[in-house]
């Protein structure tokens, strides 16, 4: 095996991503459930939603802003479809990284 095989491996990368998301979701199941409820509310009212939209609404409702890595699991159910659009995050700590825009199926 070449040295690059230890660094670049799509299957292993995807496996580690799935494992990490599962661990993160397991650490905040109640808050993740609330975030998913809010995501549905926003999508029903606006048509589309992002993780920033959900985080902002959680904060407005007094929920702790501690989803952290579990935020990556908000839209990981069969109810959501990626619209094909990205927007820049407005969360300062995200440094304008791109966020997917989601819609309900």
C-alpha positions in Angstrom: 0.0 0.0 0.0 1.3 3.4 -0.9 1.5 6.2 1.7 -1.3 8.2 -0.2 -3.6 5.2 0.4 -3.5 5.9 4.1 -4.5 9.6 3.5 -6.8 9.4 0.5 -9.5 6.8 0.8 -13.1 7.8 -0.2 -14.8 4.8 1.4 -12.9 5.2 4.7 -13.6 8.9 4.7 -17.3 8.4 4.2 -17.4 5.7 6.9 -15.7 8.1 9.4 -18.1 10.9 8.5 -21.1 8.6 9.1 -19.6 7.4 12.4 -18.9 11.0 13.6 -22.4 12.2 12.7 -24.0 9.3 14.5 -21.9 10.0 17.7 -22.7 13.7 17.5 -26.5 13.0 17.1 -26.5 10.6 20.0 -25.0 13.2 22.3 -27.9 15.7 21.7 -31.0 13.7 20.8 -33.5 16.0 22.4 -32.0 19.2 21.0 -31.6 17.6 17.6 -35.3 16.6 17.6 -36.3 20.1 18.5 -34.0 21.5 15.7 -35.7 19.1 13.2 -39.2 20.3 14.3 -38.1 23.9 13.8 -36.6 23.1 10.4 -40.0 21.7 9.3 -41.8 24.9 10.6 -39.4 27.1 8.7 -39.6 25.1 5.5 -43.4 25.1 5.7 -43.4 28.9 6.1 -40.6 29.9 3.7 -40.3 26.9 1.4 -36.6 26.4 2.1 -34.3 26.3 5.2 -30.6 26.2 6.2 -28.8 25.1 9.3 -28.3 28.8 10.1 -32.0 29.4 10.0 -32.6 26.6 12.5 -29.8 27.8 14.8 -31.1 31.3 14.8 -34.6 30.2 15.6 -33.3 27.8 18.4 -31.6 30.8 19.9 -34.7 33.0 19.6 -36.7 30.4 21.5 -34.1 30.2 24.3 -32.7 26.8 23.4 -29.0 26.5 24.1 -26.9 27.0 21.1 -25.0 23.8 21.6 -26.0 21.5 18.7 -22.4 21.6 17.5 -21.6 18.7 15.2 -25.1 17.4 15.6 -26.3 20.2 13.4 -25.0 18.2 10.5 -27.7 15.6 11.2 -30.7 18.0 11.0 -31.5 17.2 7.4 -30.3 13.6 7.3 -33.8 12.1 7.1 -35.9 11.0 4.2 -38.1 14.2 4.6 -35.5 16.5 3.1 -34.2 17.2 -0.4 -31.2 19.4 -1.2 -32.3 22.1 -3.6 -29.0 22.3 -5.4 -28.4 25.8 -3.9 -25.7 26.9 -1.5 -25.6 30.1 0.6 -22.8 31.5 2.7 -23.3 31.1 6.5 -23.8 34.2 8.5 -22.7 32.5 11.7 -19.4 34.3 12.5 -17.6 31.2 13.7 -18.5 29.5 10.3 -16.3 32.0 8.4 -18.9 32.3 5.6 -18.6 28.6 4.7 -21.2 27.3 2.3 -24.4 25.8 3.6 -26.9 23.7 1.7 -30.4 25.0 1.2 -33.0 22.3 1.9 -36.7 21.8 1.1 -39.3 19.3 2.4 -40.0 16.4 0.0 
